[in-house]
Amino acid sequence: MQRVFPPSDLCAKSLAQVEKLVRLPPFGITLLLVIASAMPLSGQSDIVPFSAFQSSDTNWENNLAFDPRGAFSPAAVASRSAVALRTAPPEAPHPLLSANFEEVCSETALCGGSLGTPQQVSSSDTRQAASETKSIPPDESVKASSGVIAQKNGRPDRNLEIYYRNRREFSLDVGWHPVNIPFIYDFAVGDGYNMTPLKYTLVPIIASLRWHVTNVGWRWIFRGNMDFTFSGSITAIPRGTETHYYSFDFGIRRNFVYRNWKVVPFFEQRGGAGIINAKEPLGLLFSQGQNLTFTYDLGVGARYNINPKCSFSAGMNYMHISNGYLSEPQFTNYGINVYGPMFGIDVRLGKPHHASQ
């Protein structure tokens, strides 16, 4: 049976306890204050995992809930711990791991990838780089790359507006060939590079249609293009027994086109057939044996481009005329072999061509 003290006894006992506390030395009072101040901190820091209270024993949970300790009961501590876990800010990642992760995420974002969540990738540098990359339209990127190529290669090659496939030109060439030499291919026909005492001087006047059949190609000293030549020729003979020669020729020329050179070297050959007023049948020795003859030209020179439309050329040209032994054995095939300078002019036909840079 519990003993009940009257109020007067309770007050007397309380005063006695206070008197005892007052009589304690200062060290004892200080120790009591430290213990009293530490008791709430230990109760608050005693965090019990929330999962520990998720038990199937409902009676045990109920007993904890109605623990007379009140605020320091396990259920109350668990409740406060759950609230703290829900409201606490996310823990900052390790600095090294965070730096590496942001670097990978920024590279992935720039490349159009989807690594990580928006919160992980949304750094200020990554968003700025991604926005700048997405804001560049395709045309601007192409122009930028073209600008880099232009800076690397220098100024554009203007010769691409002159030497290109399907360019057509009118060409007029005039030569003066006073030097007589043996036939240059005598080794192929068995002759001994003999020359006759009869000397010739030929003045060929050749009108041509030039057709460029290729664009500029190949490399180094072989860089250039090809053109075909369809020509009609009138050749005056101021020195010799004959007086004139008419022919139709077909030729091919290789233009050695170097970047932005106004002077373009070339090598060409032409061949055809024609009519000459032969004099050997009339009894003139060392003249041509018949009217039907063949011609072969071999030339080298250089072409100077005044502008994309007009140019002129100069070089040396070898010219051969003979009947191909068709007049033998009745009349000997002596032939004519001369060379000298050749000058010409070329004019573009049709609209200008603008090379794509």
C-alpha positions in Angstrom: 0.0 0.0 0.0 1.4 3.3 -1.1 2.2 5.7 1.7 0.7 9.2 1.3 2.6 12.1 2.8 0.7 15.2 3.9 1.5 18.5 2.1 3.4 19.8 5.0 5.8 16.8 4.9 6.3 17.1 1.2 7.2 20.8 1.5 9.6 19.9 4.4 11.3 17.2 2.4 11.6 19.5 -0.7 13.2 22.2 1.5 15.6 19.6 2.9 16.7 18.5 -0.6 17.2 22.1 -1.6 19.3 22.7 1.5 21.4 19.6 0.6 22.0 20.9 -2.9 22.9 24.3 -1.5 25.4 22.7 0.9 27.1 20.8 -2.0 30.5 22.1 -3.0 30.8 24.1 -6.3 32.4 21.1 -8.1 29.3 19.0 -7.3 26.9 21.7 -8.5 28.9 22.0 -11.8 28.8 18.3 -12.4 25.0 18.2 -11.9 24.5 21.0 -14.4 26.7 19.3 -17.0 24.7 16.0 -16.6 21.4 17.9 -16.8 22.4 19.8 -19.9 23.7 16.6 -21.7 20.5 14.6 -21.1 18.4 16.2 -23.9 21.3 16.1 -26.4 21.8 12.4 -25.8 18.1 11.8 -26.2 18.0 13.8 -29.5 21.1 12.2 -30.9 19.9 8.7 -30.2 18.6 8.1 -33.7 17.1 4.7 -34.3 16.7 3.5 -37.9 13.2 3.8 -39.2 13.2 0.3 -40.5 13.8 -1.1 -37.0 10.2 -0.2 -36.1 8.7 -1.7 -39.2 8.0 -5.0 -37.4 5.1 -7.4 -37.7 4.8 -7.4 -33.9 2.0 -4.8 -33.5 1.9 -5.3 -29.8 5.5 -4.3 -29.5 4.9 -1.2 -31.6 1.9 -0.3 -29.4 3.9 -0.7 -26.3 6.6 1.6 -27.7 4.0 4.1 -28.7 2.6 4.3 -25.2 5.9 4.4 -23.5 5.6 6.8 -20.5 8.9 8.4 -21.4 7.0 10.6 -23.9 9.2 12.5 -26.2 12.2 10.2 -25.6 10.3 7.0 -26.6 11.6 5.0 -29.5 8.5 5.6 -31.6 8.9 9.4 -31.2 12.6 9.2 -32.0 11.8 7.1 -35.1 9.2 9.6 -36.2 11.5 12.5 -35.9 14.3 10.6 -37.7 11.9 9.8 -40.7 10.9 13.4 -41.0 14.6 14.5 -40.8 15.5 12.0 -43.6 12.7 13.3 -45.8 13.5 17.0 -45.3 17.3 16.8 -45.2 19.2 18.2 -48.3 20.9 15.7 -50.6 24.4 14.8 -49.6 27.1 16.5 -51.7 29.0 14.0 -53.9 32.7 13.5 -53.5 34.6 16.4 -55.2 36.7 14.2 -57.5 33.7 12.0 -58.5 31.6 15.1 -59.0 34.2 16.7 -61.3 34.6 13.6 -63.4 30.8 13.0 -63.6 30.2 16.6 -64.7 32.9 16.3 -67.3 31.4 13.1 -68.8 27.9 14.6 -68.6 29.0 17.8 -70.4 30.7 15.8 -73.2 27.6 13.6 -73.5 25.3 16.6 -73.6 27.4 18.2 -76.3 27.3 15.1 -78.4 23.6 14.7 -78.2 23.6 11.9 -75.6 21.3 11.4 -72.6 23.7 10.3 -69.8 22.5 11.0 -66.3 19.4 12.8 -65.0 18.6 16.4 -65.7 19.7 17.4 -62.2 23.1 15.7 -62.7 23.8 17.2 -66.1 22.4 20.7 -65.4 25.6 22.5 -64.6 26.0 26.0 -65.8 28.9 25.2 -68.1 27.1 22.2 -69.7 23.9 24.2 -70.3 25.8 27.1 -71.9 27.9 24.8 -74.1 24.9 22.8 -75.2 22.9 25.9 -76.0 25.7 27.4 -78.0 26.1 24.1 -80.0 22.4 23.8 -80.7 22.1 27.4 -81.6 24.5 27.1 -84.6 22.5 26.3 -87.8 23.9 23.9 -90.3 24.6 26.6 -92.9 26.7 28.5 -90.5 28.8 25.4 -89.6 29.3 24.7 -93.3 30.5 28.3 -93.8 32.8 28.1 -90.8 34.4 24.9 -92.2 34.7 26.5 -95.6 36.4 29.4 -94.0 38.9 27.2 -92.4 39.6 25.4 -95.7 39.9 28.7 -97.5 42.4 30.0 -94.9 44.4 26.7 -95.2 44.5 26.7 -99.0 44.8 30.4 -99.5 43.0 32.3 -102.2 40.8 30.3 -104.7 42.3 29.0 -107.9 41.1 31.3 -110.7 42.3 28.9 -113.4 39.4 26.7 -112.5 37.2 29.3 -114.3 39.3 28.9 -117.5 40.2 25.2 -117.7 37.1 23.1 -117.1 35.1 20.4 -118.9 33.1 21.4 -121.9 34.6 24.8 -122.3 34.6 25.8 -126.0 37.0 28.2 -127.6 37.8 29.7 -131.0 41.5 29.6 -131.7 43.5 31.2 -134.4 47.2 30.3 -134.8 49.8 31.7 -137.2 53.3 30.4 -137.7 56.5 31.1 -139.5 58.5 28.0 -140.3 61.7 28.7 -142.2 64.0 26.0 -140.7 64.3 22.8 -142.7 65.2 19.5 -140.9 65.0 15.8 -141.6 61.9 13.9 -140.9 62.0 13.3 -137.1 60.6 9.8 -137.4 63.1 8.6 -140.0 64.2 5.8 -137.6 60.7 4.3 -137.9 60.6 4.2 -141.7 64.2 3.2 -142.4 65.4 6.5 -143.9 68.8 8.0 -143.0 67.8 11.5 -142.0 68.7 12.8 -145.5 67.8 16.2 -146.7 67.2 17.5 -150.2 68.7 20.7 -151.6 65.2 22.2 -152.0 64.3 24.4 -149.1 60.9 25.4 -148.0 59.3 28.1 -145.8 55.8 27.5 -144.6 53.4 30.0 -143.1 50.5 28.0 -141.6 47.3 29.9 -140.6 45.1 27.6 -138.5 41.6 28.3 -137.3 40.4 25.9 -134.7 37.5 25.0 -132.4 38.9 23.9 -129.0 36.9 21.7 -126.8 38.1 21.1 -123.2 37.2 17.5 -122.4 38.3 17.3 -118.8 38.5 19.3 -115.7 41.8 20.1 -114.0 43.2 16.9 -112.5 46.4 15.0 -111.5 49.1 16.4 -109.3 52.5 18.0 -109.2 53.9 18.9 -112.6 51.2 16.8 -114.3 48.3 18.9 -113.0 46.2 20.1 -115.8 43.5 19.3 -118.3 43.0 18.1 -121.9 41.4 19.7 -124.9 40.6 18.5 -128.4 41.2 20.7 -131.5 39.3 20.6 -134.8 41.2 22.8 -137.3 41.0 24.1 -140.8 44.4 25.2 -142.1 45.6 27.4 -145.0 49.4 27.3 -145.4 51.2 29.7 -147.6 54.5 28.6 -149.1 56.6 31.7 -149.8 59.7 29.6 -150.5 59.6 26.3 -152.4 58.2 25.0 -155.7 54.6 24.7 -154.4 52.6 27.8 -153.4 49.8 26.7 -151.0 48.5 23.9 -148.9 44.9 23.3 -147.5 44.2 20.8 -144.8 41.8 19.6 -142.2 43.5 18.6 -138.9 42.5 17.0 -135.6 44.6 17.5 -132.5 45.0 17.1 -128.8 46.6 19.4 -126.3 47.7 18.9 -122.7 47.5 22.1 -120.6 49.7 22.1 -117.4 47.5 24.2 -115.1 49.1 25.3 -111.9 47.3 27.2 -109.2 46.6 30.8 -110.2 49.4 30.8 -112.8 48.5 33.1 -115.7 51.1 31.4 -117.8 50.1 27.8 -118.6 52.6 25.5 -120.5 51.2 23.1 -123.0 52.1 20.2 -125.3 50.1 19.4 -128.4 50.0 17.2 -131.5 47.9 17.6 -134.7 47.4 15.5 -137.7 45.3 15.6 -140.9 45.0 15.4 -144.6 45.0 18.1 -147.3 45.7 19.2 -150.9 48.9 20.8 -152.2 49.6 21.9 -155.8 52.3 19.3 -156.3 55.1 20.2 -158.8 57.1 16.9 -159.2 54.6 15.6 -161.8 55.4 18.7 -163.7 59.1 17.9 -163.7 60.4 19.9 -160.8 62.9 17.8 -158.9 62.5 17.3 -155.1 59.0 18.7 -155.2 55.9 16.9 -153.9 54.8 13.8 -155.9 51.0 14.2 -155.8 48.3 16.6 -154.6 46.8 14.5 -151.8 49.1 14.8 -148.8 49.1 14.3 -145.1 50.3 16.6 -142.3 51.6 16.2 -138.8 52.3 19.0 -136.3 54.1 18.8 -133.0 54.3 21.8 -130.7 55.2 23.1 -127.3 54.5 26.5 -125.8 52.8 28.5 -123.2 49.4 30.2 -122.9 48.9 33.5 -121.1 45.4 34.2 -119.8 44.5 37.8 -120.0 41.2 37.1 -118.4 38.8 34.1 -118.2 37.6 34.9 -121.7 40.6 35.7 -123.7 44.3 34.5 -123.9 47.1 34.3 -126.3 49.9 31.7 -126.8 53.4 31.4 -128.1 55.7 28.5 -128.8 57.6 26.4 -131.3 56.0 24.1 -133.8 57.2 21.4 -136.1 55.3 20.7 -139.3 55.6 17.8 -141.7 53.9 17.3 -145.1 54.2 14.2 -147.3 52.0 11.8 -149.4 52.9 8.7 -147.3 54.7 7.0 -150.3 51.4 6.9 -152.3 53.1 8.4 -155.3 55.9 5.8 -155.5 57.3 4.2 -157.5 56.3 6.8 -160.2 57.3 9.8 -158.1 59.5 9.8 -155.1 58.1 10.9 -151.8 60.4 13.6 -150.5 58.2 15.4 -148.1 58.6 18.8 -146.3 59.9 19.1 -142.7 60.2 22.5 -141.2 59.8 24.2 -137.8 59.5 27.7 -136.4 57.6 29.9 -134.0 53.8 29.8 -133.7 51.5 32.5 -132.2 47.9 32.2 -131.4 44.8 33.7 -129.6 42.0 31.9 -127.9 38.5 33.3 -127.2 35.9 31.6 -125.1 32.6 30.8 -126.7 29.4 30.9 -124.6 28.7 32.0 -121.1 31.3 32.3 -118.3 31.8 29.4 -115.9 32.0 30.1 -112.1 34.0 27.4 -110.4 32.6 26.2 -107.0 34.9 27.1 -104.2 
